Structures are given as C-alpha cells and as structure tokens.
Amino acid sequence: MTHPLINRIFPVTGLAFLATAGMVWSQDFNAAPPNARGQTAAFDGQTRAPVLPDTALQQQIVASGLEHPWGMAELPEGNWLVTERPGRLRLISADGNISAPIEGLPEIDNRDQGGLLDVAISDDFADTRQIWWSFAQPRDGGKTGTAVATGTLSADGALVESARVIWQQTPAWNSTQHYGSRLVFDGKGGLFVTTGERSVNDARVHAQNVATTLGKVVRIDPQSGAPMGQPGVEGALPEIWSWGHRNLQGATLGPDGALWTIEHGPMGGDELNRPEAGRNYGWPRVTYGVEYSGQPVGEGITQMEGTEQPVYFWDPVIAPGGMRFYDGDMFPDWQGDLLIGGMQAAALVRLELADGRVTGEARHLQDIGRVRDVEIASDGAVMLLTDEEDGQLIRVTPGG
C-alpha cells in the first residue's frame, strides 16, 4: 500500500483541461451555466469571482492505496494520522510507509456516506498524545448519528488507549447520509464540530430546529463534551453555535481567529460561511441551488429576513471537502488565501479574499481526483487527500 515518491510538474491555469484518447480541450470554469436559473446574488462578488492567474505546482504522491481517506492531522515528528472512511485509522510516515490499522476505536457504521471521518490533535499532543475523531455512530434500531470521541495514541502508534465518546448528535436518524463533519479547535478552549442534517426530507427540516443538532455548528469542551455554544435563543441546545446548515464538511480558523465553514448545497448552492454565534444560515428555507430533480428547494428563495447570506457560493457545485487558510512559507503569494478540496471540481480550489469577501478564484491541479481534505504541513507544503478507492496522500510544492 505504499507508493514511491513520484514528482510531476503541472502548469495550473484558470482553465479545466480534460484529456481522453489523446484529445485535450479546455473550459473556463466560470462559463458553465448555473443549475438554478434566474437566481441573483445578494451582492457583487458573491459567486463566480474573477479567475486568478496561472501557477506552476509540483506533486509528490507520498502514499497510495488508501480506501476513501477522509481526514488527516500532522504529528510533531512529521508523520500523518489519516482516516479511511471504512473505519480504519492509519499512521503514514514522511517517506510513505502506511501502518496497519490502529486498534482501539469504538464501533463505526461505515455504510454509504458514514464511517470514520475527521481526526484532530491539539497543540499539546507532544505531551499528552491525545487525539480526537468524528465518525458515524450506530444507534438503536438501525439509526445513526455523528459522534466525537477522544483517546490517547500509544507510544508505538498502534493503539488508541482509553477511547471514549464525548459527544453525540441528536436525534439519531434512519439515514446513512450527511454526517458532516470537521473538528476545529478554537484556540479559546473549545472544539467546534460541524454536522449534517442527514439529507432525507423528514430530517433536513431540523436544520432549523434548535432543539436538535442536525445541520449545526456546535462548540463543546474537548475533554468532557460539555456545551460551550452560544445560541442565544430560548429553547436551544446549549452546545449550538449556528444553525441552518446542510452538510458541513469543511471548517477552519481564519487569520483573525474566526471560524469559517464550507458546506455542500443541493444541485448548486455550495456555500462558504463565516458562522457567528446565534445566527441562522437558512437551509432548507433559503438556498442558492435546486433539488436534484431540478425543482425548487421549498419556495425557491435565496434571501429571507433573519437568515445570513453566504460569503460566497458555487453553482455548479465544487462539492467541497476540507479547507485551510494558507499560512506557510513555501507559497508567499498565497498568504491568507483559502485552500479548499474540490471533489466535483477534482481540483485544489484557491480563493483570494479581501475584507472578508472573495476577490478571485483558481482551480489548481485540475483532474487530480476528488480532493477530500487539505492541510498545511509544518514546512509549508500543501497536503491533499483524494477520496477514491485507491486514495492518495499528495504533497504539493511550488513548481519550476
């Protein structure tokens, strides 16, 4: 399951290059028509930002043979913890050696979109060796829900000791879709957890129900799971930070320390948000997108009093995975840019921002595959996971 380091140089442009049987053609990604016809952005630059100039990048395939990898975290010595959705946690060395599955995880439901999802460590890992992970948890009656657990990684990296579940999404639902979920330490003693609204029609309405944690950002104590949200609404669960989300699969802290999230829309309507405590982000009452049938979602509206507008949206979708603001040394021109995994886009999506608004978009390494997660290595390289049957951990550095 290891792969020798492979170097390839790719010039990256604002054009998507597709090749089959020797044929190559290009298309400006902003030229594709939207799925939701007749919808209008709430402000200039909310969608289809100008295409950014070319960049040359180099790829190194660090490891391959991963089965639908989902999340990753770099350890202090330079190794990577990587999750595989079927329920395996691996340790991957800098030279591409993939460990046997790490033992000690609780039971995981790996049907459909479920399985083992994100993994995270805190700043004191070198002292505590404590890790956190999110997963689809089996519940009574065949139902499932997103859950968060923590434990201690053994010194040899083979076992998670004293694993315990600290938080469970409520209510559980008879669905195997839309679990979220990313884990983000907020730098103030809390842990943000993003969730999905479980997709099916009778569940997704609960994204608007603050007595549930479907379609929410929650904030909890990372040790006990105790609520640390700030819903500010009577009757709301105390762990809720924000609500009205569809399927939040990307989250990170911005340069200013604020939380940013990205979520899957329906057919159209992927959203980038900067969720604030006690705010409603609209789903499923408000969305830039349509049902997969082509019919409107609900009343087909994109703005409603009492709901927040996304910072940016995509139609057609990019199908976003994980994301990180770039803060490394290798790409000085990317400082402060947002790097997003694009699964439908099959690219590394880069957004330039100014004053909280998107001013430009690039899609790098076009046709690389379904980019599920993005991280910044300690040396400034960009690390990607591709969500495939033969998934890869890829190191991206400046090209020649």
Stockholm file with secondary structure:
# STOCKHOLM 1.0

chainA/1-400         MTHPLINRIFPVTGLAFLATAGMVWSQDFNAAPPNARGQTAAFDGQTRAPVLPDTALQQQIVASGLEHPWGMAELPEGNWLVTERPGRLRLISADGNISAPIEGLPEIDNRDQGGLLDVAISDDFADTRQIWWSFAQPRDGGKTGTAVATGTLSADGALVESARVIWQQTPAWNSTQHYGSRLVFDGKGGLFVTTGERSVNDARVHAQNVATTLGKVVRIDPQSGAPMGQPGVEGALPEIWSWGHRNLQGATLGPDGALWTIEHGPMGGDELNRPEAGRNYGWPRVTYGVEYSGQPVGEGITQMEGTEQPVYFWDPVIAPGGMRFYDGDMFPDWQGDLLIGGMQAAALVRLELADGRVTGEARHLQDIGRVRDVEIASDGAVMLLTDEEDGQLIRVTPGG
#=GR chainA/1-400 SS CBCCCCEEEEEECSEEEEEETTEEEEEETTSSCCSSTTCCCSSTTSSSCCBCCCEEEEEEEEEEEESSEEEEEECTTSCEEEEETTTEEEEECTTCCBCCCCBCCCCCCCSTTCSEEEEEECTTHHHHCEEEEEEEEECGGGCEEEEEEEEEECTTSSBEEEEEEEEECSSCBSCSSCCCCCEEECSSSCEEEECBCCSSHHHHGGGGCTTSCTTEEEEECTTTCCBCCCCCSTTCCTTEEEECCSEEEEEEECTTSCEEEEEECSBSCEEEECCCTTEECCTTTBCSSBCTTSSBSTTCBSCCTTSCCCSEEESSCCCEEEEEECCCSSCGGGTTCEEEEETTTTEEEEEEEETTEEEEEEEESTTSCCEEEEEECTTSCEEEEECSTTEEEEEEEECC
#=GC SS_cons         CBCCCCEEEEEECSEEEEEETTEEEEEETTSSCCSSTTCCCSSTTSSSCCBCCCEEEEEEEEEEEESSEEEEEECTTSCEEEEETTTEEEEECTTCCBCCCCBCCCCCCCSTTCSEEEEEECTTHHHHCEEEEEEEEECGGGCEEEEEEEEEECTTSSBEEEEEEEEECSSCBSCSSCCCCCEEECSSSCEEEECBCCSSHHHHGGGGCTTSCTTEEEEECTTTCCBCCCCCSTTCCTTEEEECCSEEEEEEECTTSCEEEEEECSBSCEEEECCCTTEECCTTTBCSSBCTTSSBSTTCBSCCTTSCCCSEEESSCCCEEEEEECCCSSCGGGTTCEEEEETTTTEEEEEEEETTEEEEEEEESTTSCCEEEEEECTTSCEEEEECSTTEEEEEEEECC
//
